[in-house]
Amino acid sequence: MKKKKYLFTIIMLFIFNVVGCSSEATEEPPEMPPEVIVKINGENIETARGTYKWESKGLFSNKTVIADAALPFQIAANMKAEIIEQSSLANIEFNDGSQPQLHAYLWEEEKRGEALLVNQREITLPSEKGKYIIEIHAEWTNGDSSYILVVEVQ
């Protein structure tokens, strides 16, 4: 009788362990940074993701993804410039509601140029007429990512 109880207990523990550890029962952490949502004057602006590094910590494993992308000026070559007014503000949000530390830079030809003013979740865009490539760099505790947008000030 004792052998049957032990056998029953072992079988039940095995079943609970298998069901509790199945991949369908647990939600895996995301393997890449969230998507950025950039709005200027209430309208969504096209963006492209650049280089990123993202660490996912699961229950039984940790994973780091490093994705190298073309330089922002190369990515921007395939993007349409969004027409904006002088002294516009870009509102930055993320699809997961996170609030990473933000930096923004202009790209001048093939190199990173001056930093743009970032206040809370708003970036002050250039006021002089012209076409601008802007890199937004976001930093979370488990990684960072760059995002590119192209604007033309009228």
C-alpha positions as CSV (number, residue, x, y, z in Angstrom):
1,M,0.0,0.0,0.0
2,K,2.8,2.4,0.9
3,K,4.5,1.7,-2.5
4,K,1.3,2.7,-4.3
5,K,1.1,6.0,-2.4
6,Y,4.7,6.8,-3.2
7,L,4.2,5.9,-6.9
8,F,1.0,7.9,-7.1
9,T,2.8,10.9,-5.4
10,I,5.8,10.7,-7.8
11,I,3.5,10.5,-10.9
12,M,1.4,13.5,-9.7
13,L,4.6,15.6,-9.1
14,F,5.8,14.7,-12.5
15,I,2.5,15.7,-14.1
16,F,2.4,19.0,-12.2
17,N,6.0,19.7,-13.2
18,V,5.3,19.1,-16.9
19,V,2.1,21.2,-16.9
20,G,3.7,24.0,-14.9
21,C,6.8,24.3,-17.1
22,S,5.2,24.0,-20.5
23,S,6.0,26.9,-22.8
24,E,2.2,27.5,-23.4
25,A,1.7,28.1,-19.7
26,T,4.5,30.7,-19.3
27,E,4.8,33.9,-21.2
28,E,8.3,34.5,-22.6
29,P,9.8,38.0,-22.3
30,P,10.2,40.0,-25.5
31,E,13.3,39.4,-27.5
32,M,13.5,42.9,-28.9
33,P,12.9,46.5,-27.6
34,P,9.4,47.9,-27.9
35,E,8.2,49.8,-30.9
36,V,8.5,53.6,-30.8
37,I,5.5,55.8,-31.5
38,V,6.4,59.3,-32.7
39,K,3.7,61.9,-33.1
40,I,4.2,65.4,-34.5
41,N,1.1,67.7,-34.2
42,G,-1.0,64.6,-33.4
43,E,0.0,62.6,-36.5
44,N,2.1,59.4,-36.4
45,I,5.4,59.7,-38.1
46,E,7.2,56.9,-39.9
47,T,10.2,55.5,-38.1
48,A,12.7,52.7,-38.6
49,R,14.5,50.7,-36.0
50,G,18.3,50.8,-36.0
51,T,20.8,48.9,-34.0
52,Y,19.8,47.4,-30.7
53,K,20.8,45.2,-27.8
54,W,18.2,43.5,-25.7
55,E,18.5,41.1,-22.8
56,S,15.5,38.8,-22.0
57,K,15.5,37.0,-18.6
58,G,13.3,34.0,-18.4
59,L,12.6,31.6,-15.7
60,F,15.2,29.0,-16.9
61,S,17.3,31.0,-19.3
62,N,18.7,34.4,-20.2
63,K,19.0,35.6,-23.8
64,T,20.9,38.5,-25.3
65,V,20.1,39.7,-28.8
66,I,22.4,42.2,-30.5
67,A,21.2,43.4,-33.9
68,D,23.4,45.6,-36.0
69,A,21.8,47.8,-38.6
70,A,22.9,50.2,-41.2
71,L,23.9,53.7,-40.1
72,P,21.0,56.1,-39.7
73,F,21.8,58.1,-42.9
74,Q,21.7,54.8,-44.9
75,I,18.4,53.8,-43.4
76,A,17.0,57.2,-44.0
77,A,17.8,56.9,-47.7
78,N,14.8,54.6,-48.0
79,M,12.4,56.7,-46.0
80,K,10.0,59.5,-47.0
81,A,10.6,62.8,-45.2
82,E,7.6,64.0,-43.2
83,I,6.7,67.6,-43.8
84,I,6.6,69.6,-40.5
85,E,6.3,73.2,-39.4
86,Q,9.1,75.2,-37.9
87,S,9.8,74.6,-34.2
88,S,7.6,71.5,-34.0
89,L,7.8,69.1,-31.1
90,A,7.9,65.3,-31.5
91,N,6.1,63.3,-28.8
92,I,7.7,60.0,-28.0
93,E,5.9,56.9,-26.6
94,F,6.5,53.2,-26.7
95,N,4.0,50.5,-27.5
96,D,4.6,48.8,-24.1
97,G,4.1,52.0,-22.1
98,S,7.7,52.0,-20.9
99,Q,9.6,55.2,-20.3
100,P,13.3,54.7,-21.1
101,Q,15.9,57.4,-21.0
102,L,15.9,59.3,-24.3
103,H,18.5,61.1,-26.4
104,A,18.1,62.5,-29.8
105,Y,20.6,63.5,-32.4
106,L,20.8,65.1,-35.9
107,W,22.7,63.2,-38.5
108,E,24.9,65.3,-40.7
109,E,26.0,63.4,-43.8
110,E,27.7,60.3,-42.5
111,K,28.1,61.1,-38.8
112,R,26.2,61.9,-35.7
113,G,25.8,65.6,-35.3
114,E,24.4,67.8,-32.5
115,A,22.1,66.6,-29.8
116,L,18.5,67.8,-29.8
117,L,16.8,69.0,-26.7
118,V,14.7,66.2,-25.0
119,N,12.3,67.3,-22.3
120,Q,10.2,64.6,-20.7
121,R,8.9,62.7,-23.8
122,E,9.2,65.6,-26.2
123,I,12.0,66.4,-28.7
124,T,12.4,69.9,-29.9
125,L,12.9,69.6,-33.7
126,P,15.0,72.0,-35.8
127,S,13.5,75.3,-36.7
128,E,15.5,76.1,-39.8
129,K,14.1,75.0,-43.2
130,G,15.6,71.8,-44.6
131,K,15.6,68.0,-44.5
132,Y,16.8,66.4,-41.3
133,I,17.7,62.8,-40.3
134,I,17.0,62.3,-36.6
135,E,18.2,59.4,-34.4
136,I,16.3,58.7,-31.2
137,H,18.3,56.6,-28.8
138,A,16.4,54.9,-26.0
139,E,17.9,53.1,-23.0
140,W,16.2,50.6,-20.7
141,T,17.6,48.6,-17.8
142,N,17.7,45.5,-20.1
143,G,19.0,47.1,-23.3
144,D,18.9,50.0,-25.8
145,S,17.7,50.7,-29.3
146,S,18.0,53.5,-31.9
147,Y,15.1,54.6,-34.1
148,I,15.4,56.8,-37.2
149,L,12.9,59.4,-38.6
150,V,13.2,61.9,-41.4
151,V,11.6,65.3,-41.4
152,E,11.5,68.3,-43.7
153,V,10.9,71.7,-42.1
154,Q,8.9,74.0,-44.4
